[in-house]
């Protein structure tokens, strides 16, 4: 059994404070306070109305995929889609990045072709046997490269617009 250590008396009542004792006032305070359980109740903005909606399998699977993609709950996705009319809900970065990646691959291929044609044209020019076929092929590759640059520019602008909204 632990020994009680008596502290010097204080106050008019001569309260005895020991290591294992507690005040009766603390007990009263504990009884008056109720233990809070769970989340506190909402004062404003409480949602009391419910709408039941049925979806087809395709619609439901698209909502589930949006839920995984955006990290939002199904109710939040539907609420945003219905209540906020001009909200661009989906920023599907994967498809935009995949299209930019494909355009980048094509740009590198056309750039490589342009470089090889230019080297070949320089070799033929030194031998003084340069043919006009090389020029037409070179011009076709340059046109293709220019179109790819324009499409890359459009994809980047599309991505920026989606990020702003």
LINQUI-V757312 format. One record per residue. RES is the residue in one small letter. SS is DSSP state (H for helix, E for strand, - for the rest). NEAR is the number of other C-alpha atoms within 12 Angstrom. Layout:
RES	SS	NEAR
RES	SS	NEAR
This chain:
x	-	4
x	-	8
x	-	9
x	-	12
x	-	13
x	-	15
x	-	13
x	-	11
x	-	13
x	-	11
x	-	9
x	-	7
x	-	8
x	-	11
x	-	16
x	-	20
x	-	19
x	-	16
x	-	13
x	-	13
x	-	17
x	-	13
x	-	15
x	H	13
x	H	10
x	H	12
x	H	12
x	H	12
x	H	12
x	H	12
x	H	11
x	H	10
x	-	10
x	-	9
x	-	9
x	-	8
x	-	7
x	-	6
x	-	6
x	-	9
x	-	11
x	-	9
x	-	7
x	-	8
x	-	8
x	-	10
x	-	11
x	-	8
x	-	7
x	-	9
x	-	10
x	-	8
x	-	10
x	-	9
x	-	13
x	-	10
x	H	10
x	H	11
x	H	15
x	H	17
x	H	14
x	H	19
x	H	26
x	H	21
x	H	19
x	H	24
x	H	20
x	H	16
x	H	20
x	H	20
x	-	17
x	-	19
x	-	17
x	H	22
x	H	20
x	H	18
x	H	27
x	H	26
x	H	18
x	H	18
x	H	18
x	H	14
x	H	13
x	-	13
x	-	11
x	-	11
x	-	18
x	-	17
x	-	27
x	-	28
x	-	22
x	-	20
x	H	21
x	H	14
x	H	16
x	H	25
x	H	19
x	H	17
x	H	23
x	H	26
x	H	20
x	H	19
x	H	27
x	H	23
x	H	18
x	H	23
x	H	26
x	H	19
x	H	19
x	H	27
x	H	24
x	H	18
x	H	23
x	H	27
x	H	19
x	H	18
x	H	27
x	H	23
x	H	17
x	H	22
x	H	24
x	H	18
x	H	16
x	H	18
x	H	17
x	H	11
x	-	11
x	-	10
x	-	14
x	-	18
x	-	18
x	H	13
x	H	15
x	H	24
x	H	20
x	H	16
x	H	22
x	H	26
x	H	19
x	H	19
x	H	27
x	H	24
x	H	18
x	H	23
x	H	27
x	H	20
x	H	18
x	H	27
x	H	24
x	H	18
x	H	23
x	H	26
x	H	18
x	H	18
x	H	25
x	H	23
x	H	16
x	H	22
x	H	24
x	H	16
x	H	15
x	H	18
x	H	17
x	H	13
x	-	13
